[in-house]
């Protein structure tokens, strides 16, 4: 009830002020917590369910799933341990879903239903193999739902346009009719685009691309990567490719990863689409033809038939890194000099480390 009361207080303050507002709400529900609060379950799926010591969330009606019921995504191994892990997260997602429903109810009760743009998304992919901290599709793919009060906008439709979280800020600026300079020496350049035109109609041709970056997760998880994805192809640059891909603490002790470790050590079938060795050790450049290889297992970067595609995507990625002043632009083969005498004309100077 305290959470609901807080919501009501916040929204009523907006009513009193009679001014436009931007409200950001973050949920912890989809996250793992077995490494910090194992008593609540691997995903805190027991927290608030009313059992002894678990607390009670009045507005949550838990939905439970049997391991054999879940539909496993291709990147999670089909084993009892992994199925139980997925089922636990589905329960916490039911808490998230019902929490979002409460927010929508309070917006309606406060009179904002017909003048509020609502955007629902996530900050990263699912915390399973090839997901969060990866730039494979399970790590890049995030939910994105937009609800507009404008009658001329599309409703209950799906867009197949290339979009990313870099489009959120331009969308909000567009919604509030706030202009943003394309070039500015102080403010960062926005490389995203407003999604409001998508709410009117689907583009006839979408030749755009989305970009992604990951530098580190926990303190010791240094593994910078950059990626560009079109509808047909994905190019990933693993800048620190000579080191094994790091595993974060919460995922390491998860039932899913421990299952992969134990099966690898005992030489049992993984029932997975990769091996731990291939997961740890990656090529510097990974190119995938997503039309033929949606699961991103066949790296075609060295294939002559994809030479032009590789060059084109490298160029697009390089241009994006320059536009965003990416400090890893020259890595791993060089050093970016962009200050002093190099300020007006930044250069990549070679390290001769190959």
C-alpha positions as CSV (number, residue, x, y, z in Angstrom):
1,X,0.0,0.0,0.0
2,X,2.9,2.4,0.6
3,X,4.0,2.1,-3.0
4,X,0.5,2.7,-4.3
5,X,0.2,5.7,-1.9
6,X,3.5,7.1,-3.2
7,X,2.3,6.8,-6.7
8,X,-0.9,8.6,-6.0
9,X,1.0,11.4,-4.2
10,X,3.4,11.8,-7.2
11,X,0.7,11.9,-9.8
12,X,-1.5,14.3,-7.8
13,X,1.4,16.7,-7.5
14,X,1.5,16.7,-11.3
15,X,-2.2,17.5,-11.4
16,X,-1.7,20.3,-9.0
17,X,1.2,21.8,-11.0
18,X,-0.7,21.5,-14.3
19,X,2.6,21.2,-16.2
20,X,4.1,18.6,-18.6
21,X,6.1,15.9,-16.7
22,X,8.5,13.1,-17.4
23,X,8.3,10.2,-15.0
24,X,10.7,7.3,-15.1
25,X,10.0,4.1,-13.2
26,X,12.4,1.2,-12.9
27,X,11.6,-2.3,-11.7
28,X,14.0,-4.8,-10.2
29,X,11.8,-7.8,-10.8
30,X,13.4,-9.4,-13.9
31,X,16.9,-9.4,-12.2
32,X,18.6,-12.3,-10.6
33,X,19.2,-12.0,-6.8
34,X,20.4,-15.5,-5.8
35,X,23.9,-14.1,-5.3
36,X,22.8,-11.5,-2.7
37,X,19.5,-12.8,-1.3
38,X,19.3,-16.5,-1.9
39,X,16.6,-16.9,0.7
40,X,14.2,-15.3,-1.8
41,X,15.1,-17.5,-4.7
42,X,17.3,-17.1,-7.8
43,X,15.1,-14.3,-9.1
44,X,13.5,-13.2,-5.8
45,X,10.5,-15.0,-7.0
46,X,9.5,-15.8,-3.4
47,X,9.7,-12.2,-2.2
48,X,6.3,-10.9,-1.2
49,X,4.4,-14.1,-1.9
50,X,3.0,-14.3,1.7
51,X,5.0,-17.3,2.8
52,X,6.7,-17.1,6.3
53,X,9.6,-14.7,6.1
54,X,8.9,-13.7,2.5
55,X,6.8,-10.6,3.2
56,X,3.5,-9.9,1.5
57,X,2.8,-7.7,-1.5
58,X,-0.9,-7.0,-1.4
59,X,-1.4,-6.1,-5.0
60,X,0.6,-9.1,-6.4
61,X,-1.0,-12.4,-7.3
62,X,1.8,-14.7,-8.1
63,X,1.7,-16.8,-11.3
64,X,3.7,-20.1,-11.1
65,X,5.0,-22.2,-13.9
66,X,6.1,-25.8,-14.0
67,X,9.6,-26.3,-15.6
68,X,8.0,-28.6,-18.2
69,X,5.6,-25.9,-19.2
70,X,8.1,-23.2,-20.2
71,X,9.0,-22.7,-23.8
72,X,12.8,-22.4,-23.8
73,X,14.5,-19.9,-26.1
74,X,17.1,-21.5,-28.4
75,X,20.0,-19.9,-26.4
76,X,19.1,-21.7,-23.1
77,X,20.0,-25.4,-22.7
78,X,17.1,-27.8,-22.4
79,X,17.8,-29.3,-19.0
80,X,15.8,-29.6,-15.8
81,X,18.0,-27.0,-14.0
82,X,17.7,-24.4,-16.8
83,X,13.9,-25.0,-17.1
84,X,13.5,-24.4,-13.4
85,X,15.6,-21.2,-13.7
86,X,13.4,-19.9,-16.5
87,X,10.2,-20.8,-14.7
88,X,11.4,-18.8,-11.7
89,X,12.0,-15.7,-13.8
90,X,8.6,-16.0,-15.4
91,X,7.1,-15.8,-11.9
92,X,8.9,-12.5,-11.2
93,X,7.8,-11.2,-14.6
94,X,4.2,-11.7,-13.5
95,X,5.0,-9.4,-10.6
96,X,6.5,-6.9,-13.0
97,X,3.5,-7.2,-15.3
98,X,1.0,-6.6,-12.5
99,X,3.1,-3.6,-11.3
100,X,2.9,-2.0,-14.7
101,X,-0.8,-2.5,-14.6
102,X,-1.0,-0.6,-11.3
103,X,0.9,2.3,-12.8
104,X,-1.5,2.5,-15.8
105,X,-4.5,2.4,-13.4
106,X,-3.1,5.3,-11.3
107,X,-2.4,7.3,-14.5
108,X,-6.0,6.8,-15.5
109,X,-7.3,7.7,-12.1
110,X,-5.3,10.9,-12.1
111,X,-6.7,11.9,-15.4
112,X,-3.6,11.4,-17.6
113,X,-4.8,8.5,-19.7
114,X,-5.6,10.7,-22.7
115,X,-2.6,13.0,-22.8
116,X,0.3,10.8,-21.8
117,X,2.8,9.0,-24.0
118,X,3.8,5.7,-22.3
119,X,7.0,3.9,-23.3
120,X,7.9,0.5,-21.8
121,X,11.3,-1.1,-22.4
122,X,14.3,-2.7,-20.7
123,X,18.0,-1.8,-20.4
124,X,19.4,-5.1,-21.6
125,X,18.6,-8.6,-22.6
126,X,17.6,-11.6,-20.4
127,X,20.2,-12.8,-17.8
128,X,20.9,-16.1,-19.5
129,X,23.6,-17.5,-21.8
130,X,24.2,-15.2,-24.8
131,X,21.9,-12.6,-23.2
132,X,22.8,-9.8,-20.9
133,X,26.4,-8.5,-21.3
134,X,26.4,-10.0,-24.8
135,X,25.8,-8.3,-28.2
136,X,24.2,-11.3,-29.7
137,X,20.5,-10.8,-30.4
138,X,19.4,-12.3,-27.0
139,X,21.5,-9.6,-25.3
140,X,20.5,-6.7,-27.6
141,X,16.8,-7.6,-28.0
142,X,14.6,-5.7,-25.5
143,X,10.9,-5.3,-25.2
144,X,9.5,-2.0,-26.6
145,X,5.9,-1.0,-26.3
146,X,4.6,2.5,-27.0
147,X,1.1,3.7,-26.1
148,X,0.1,7.0,-27.6
149,X,-3.1,8.9,-26.7
150,X,-3.2,10.5,-30.2
151,X,-6.2,9.1,-32.2
152,X,-4.2,9.4,-35.5
153,X,-1.5,7.1,-34.2
154,X,-1.4,3.4,-34.9
155,X,-2.8,1.2,-32.1
156,X,-2.4,-2.5,-31.4
157,X,0.1,-2.9,-34.3
158,X,3.6,-4.3,-34.6
159,X,6.4,-2.4,-36.3
160,X,9.3,-4.2,-38.0
161,X,11.5,-1.1,-38.2
162,X,15.0,-1.1,-36.8
163,X,14.8,0.7,-33.5
164,X,16.9,0.9,-30.3
165,X,17.1,2.6,-27.0
166,X,19.1,5.4,-28.6
167,X,15.8,6.5,-30.1
168,X,14.1,7.1,-26.8
169,X,15.6,10.6,-26.1
170,X,14.9,11.9,-29.7
171,X,11.3,10.5,-29.3
172,X,10.7,12.4,-26.0
173,X,12.2,15.6,-27.4
174,X,9.9,15.3,-30.4
175,X,6.9,14.6,-28.2
176,X,7.6,17.8,-26.2
177,X,8.5,19.8,-29.4
178,X,12.0,20.4,-28.2
179,X,14.6,20.9,-30.9
180,X,18.1,19.5,-30.5
181,X,21.0,20.8,-32.6
182,X,22.7,18.2,-34.8
183,X,26.1,19.6,-34.0
184,X,27.0,21.0,-30.6
185,X,30.5,21.3,-29.1
186,X,29.2,20.8,-25.6
187,X,26.2,18.4,-25.7
188,X,26.6,14.9,-27.1
189,X,25.3,14.2,-30.6
190,X,22.2,12.1,-30.7
191,X,22.5,9.3,-33.2
192,X,19.0,7.9,-32.6
193,X,15.8,9.0,-34.3
194,X,12.3,9.9,-33.1
195,X,9.9,7.0,-33.2
196,X,6.8,9.2,-33.4
197,X,6.7,8.8,-37.3
198,X,6.4,5.0,-36.7
199,X,3.2,5.6,-34.8
200,X,1.7,7.1,-37.9
201,X,2.8,4.5,-40.5
202,X,5.3,1.8,-41.2
203,X,8.2,2.9,-43.5
204,X,8.1,1.5,-47.0
205,X,11.8,0.7,-47.0
206,X,13.9,0.3,-43.9
207,X,17.6,0.3,-44.7
208,X,18.6,1.6,-41.3
209,X,20.8,0.0,-38.7
210,X,21.0,-0.1,-35.0
211,X,24.2,0.1,-33.0
212,X,25.1,-1.4,-29.6
213,X,28.0,-1.1,-27.2
214,X,29.2,-2.9,-24.1
215,X,32.4,-2.0,-22.2
216,X,32.3,-3.6,-18.8
217,X,29.7,-4.9,-16.4
218,X,31.2,-5.6,-13.0
219,X,34.6,-4.2,-12.0
220,X,36.6,-7.1,-13.4
221,X,34.3,-7.8,-16.4
222,X,36.3,-5.7,-18.9
223,X,35.2,-6.9,-22.4
224,X,34.5,-3.9,-24.7
225,X,32.4,-4.8,-27.7
226,X,30.7,-2.7,-30.5
227,X,28.1,-3.9,-32.9
228,X,26.0,-2.8,-35.9
229,X,22.9,-4.7,-36.9
230,X,20.7,-4.4,-40.0
231,X,17.7,-6.5,-40.8
232,X,19.9,-9.0,-42.6
233,X,23.3,-8.8,-41.0
234,X,25.0,-8.4,-37.6
235,X,28.7,-7.3,-37.1
236,X,30.3,-7.6,-33.7
237,X,33.7,-6.2,-32.9
238,X,35.2,-7.9,-29.8
239,X,37.9,-5.4,-28.9
240,X,39.3,-7.5,-26.0
241,X,39.0,-10.8,-28.0
242,X,42.3,-12.3,-26.8
243,X,40.8,-12.7,-23.3
244,X,38.1,-15.1,-22.4
245,X,34.6,-13.6,-22.2
246,X,33.9,-12.8,-18.5
247,X,31.0,-14.2,-16.4
248,X,29.2,-12.0,-13.9
249,X,28.7,-13.1,-10.3
250,X,25.0,-13.5,-10.3
251,X,25.0,-15.5,-13.5
252,X,27.9,-17.6,-12.4
253,X,26.1,-19.1,-9.4
254,X,22.8,-19.4,-11.3
255,X,21.3,-22.9,-11.9
256,X,21.7,-22.4,-15.6
257,X,25.4,-21.7,-15.7
258,X,26.3,-24.1,-12.9
259,X,24.5,-26.8,-15.0
260,X,26.6,-25.9,-18.0
261,X,29.8,-26.1,-15.9
262,X,28.9,-29.4,-14.3
263,X,27.9,-31.0,-17.6
264,X,31.1,-29.8,-19.2
265,X,33.3,-31.1,-16.4
266,X,31.6,-34.5,-16.3
267,X,31.5,-34.6,-20.1
268,X,27.7,-35.0,-20.2
269,X,25.6,-33.7,-23.1
270,X,25.0,-29.9,-22.7
271,X,21.8,-29.8,-24.7
272,X,23.0,-26.4,-25.7
273,X,23.8,-24.8,-29.1
274,X,27.3,-23.9,-28.0
275,X,30.2,-25.1,-25.9
276,X,31.7,-23.2,-23.0
277,X,34.9,-22.9,-24.9
278,X,33.3,-21.3,-27.9
279,X,31.3,-19.0,-25.6
280,X,34.5,-17.9,-23.8
281,X,36.8,-17.5,-26.7
282,X,35.5,-15.3,-29.6
283,X,37.0,-14.0,-32.8
284,X,37.8,-10.3,-33.1
285,X,35.1,-9.8,-35.8
286,X,31.9,-11.8,-35.9
287,X,29.6,-11.4,-38.9
288,X,26.3,-13.2,-39.1
289,X,23.9,-13.6,-41.9
290,X,20.7,-13.4,-39.9
291,X,18.5,-14.6,-42.7
292,X,20.4,-17.9,-42.9
293,X,21.6,-18.0,-39.3
294,X,19.2,-16.4,-36.8
295,X,21.0,-18.1,-33.9
296,X,24.3,-16.5,-34.7
297,X,26.5,-19.6,-34.7
298,X,28.2,-19.5,-38.1
299,X,30.7,-16.6,-38.3
300,X,31.1,-15.6,-41.9
301,X,33.5,-12.7,-41.4
302,X,36.3,-14.6,-43.2
303,X,34.2,-15.9,-46.0
304,X,35.1,-14.3,-49.4
305,X,31.4,-14.1,-50.4
306,X,30.8,-11.7,-47.5
307,X,33.8,-9.4,-48.1
308,X,31.8,-6.4,-49.3
309,X,29.2,-6.8,-46.5
310,X,32.0,-6.9,-43.9
311,X,33.6,-3.8,-45.3
312,X,30.3,-1.9,-45.5
313,X,29.4,-2.7,-41.9
314,X,32.8,-1.9,-40.6
315,X,32.5,1.5,-42.3
316,X,29.1,2.1,-40.7
317,X,30.3,1.0,-37.3
318,X,33.5,3.2,-37.6
319,X,31.4,6.3,-38.6
320,X,29.1,5.7,-35.6
321,X,32.0,5.4,-33.2
322,X,33.5,8.7,-34.6
323,X,30.1,10.4,-34.2
324,X,29.8,9.3,-30.6
325,X,33.5,10.1,-29.7
326,X,33.9,6.5,-28.7
327,X,37.2,6.2,-26.8
328,X,37.6,2.6,-28.1
329,X,37.6,3.8,-31.7
330,X,41.2,2.8,-32.4
331,X,41.4,-0.3,-30.2
332,X,42.9,-2.8,-30.1
333,X,45.5,-1.9,-32.6
334,X,46.0,1.8,-31.9
335,X,45.6,4.7,-29.5
336,X,43.1,7.5,-30.1
337,X,44.7,10.9,-29.8
338,X,42.0,13.6,-29.6
339,X,43.5,16.4,-27.3
340,X,46.2,19.0,-27.6
341,X,47.5,19.3,-31.2
342,X,45.1,16.5,-32.2
343,X,42.0,18.2,-30.9
344,X,40.8,19.5,-34.3
345,X,41.9,16.4,-36.2
346,X,41.8,13.3,-34.0
347,X,43.9,10.4,-35.2
348,X,44.4,6.7,-34.5
349,X,48.1,6.1,-33.9
350,X,49.4,2.5,-34.2
351,X,50.6,0.4,-31.4
352,X,52.3,-2.2,-33.6
353,X,51.0,-4.8,-31.1
354,X,50.2,-7.5,-33.7
